[in-house]
Amino acid sequence: MNIKCFNCGTTHSSNFCPNCGAPAVQPTVPIYQNPHMLNQTKPKKKKGGCLQFFIILFVIMSIGVGLYSQGVKNLESKDTVNKQTEFQKVTSTTPEQETEILTILKECGLEEVESITADELLNDVNEDGEKGYRIRSNGINNIILYLKSDKSINMVRYADIDLYSNGETLISIDDIIVTQDEATVLQMSCEESISSVLKSPSTAKFPNIKEWHIWKDDKKIYVQSYVDSQNSFGAELRSEFQFILSLDGYTIKSLIFDGEEYINE
C-alpha cells in the first residue's frame, strides 16, 4: 500500500521515506526538517533565574532599610535639638544636668523656673569659671543662680540670703518671701508708723509697692523703702527707713529712719 510521506510528501510503500528518511507513521512529537537533527533535543532553559531575582530584590530592600533608618536617626537628632528647653539653651546644659539643677531648686522651694537670663556681671563672682543667671520662679524675680564650670550649682541666692551653698540647701524660699496680701498690710502699717515721726505727715509721699523691699527669714520680717516729705522749713526731703518686725508683723523690733535708730528691741 502506497502512503504519502508526512514530512516531504513523497508517495512510497516502504516503512521509511526513500526521499527524506522519515518513518511511514507520523510521530507524536514534531521532528525537524533536517533528518540529522532528529535525535537532538530543544535547548534547556538556564537555571538560577529566580535566585538572581531574589538576590537583587534583597539587596534593594537592604539599601532601602538602611536609608530609612538613617533618615529616622536624622529626624530624631533634629527633634532632640528642637525639644531643647530654654533653660538648656541659656545655661548650655545637658538634659541630665538640667534635671539635677532643677531638683536642687525644688529643694529650695522653687518649683518651676518661669524664665532665666544670663548676667555677665554675675560671672566669676565666687570662683573662676562661674556663670551667673537671674531666674524667675513662683512669681519671684531676681533669684540668683550661680553655676560652676562643670554646670553644677555653686550657690542660689535671694535678697542677699543664701538658699543653697556649699552643696547644702540652707532655707526654702517660702521661709523668706512675703505674699502680696502680707506685703500690702505691712506697707500700710509701716506708712502709718513713719508718718508719726515726720515733721509734716500730710506732705508724705510714699512710693508704690514695687519700690518696697519686703522679705523675711526664719525669725523676722524686714521692710525697706523711702518717703518724700517737707521738713520744718517747707523743703521736700527724701528719707530712707527700715523696719524689722516679728514674724506675725505686729511687733516692731527695730526702726531706722533717715539714719537714726528710733526703736531697738
ABEGO torsion letter per residue (X at the ends): XBBBBAAAGBBBABABBAAAGBBABBBABBBBABAAAAABBBBBBBBGAAAAAAAAAAAAAAAAAAAAAAAAAAAAAAAAAAABBAAAAAAGBBAAAAAAAAAAAAAAGBABBABBBBBAAABGAABBGBBBBBBBBGGBBGBBBBBBAAGBBABBBBGGBBABBGGBBABBAAAABBBAAAAAAAAAAAAAAAAAABABAAABBBBBAAABBBBBBAABBBBBBBBBBBBAAGBBBBBBBBBBBBAAGABBABBBBGGBBABBX
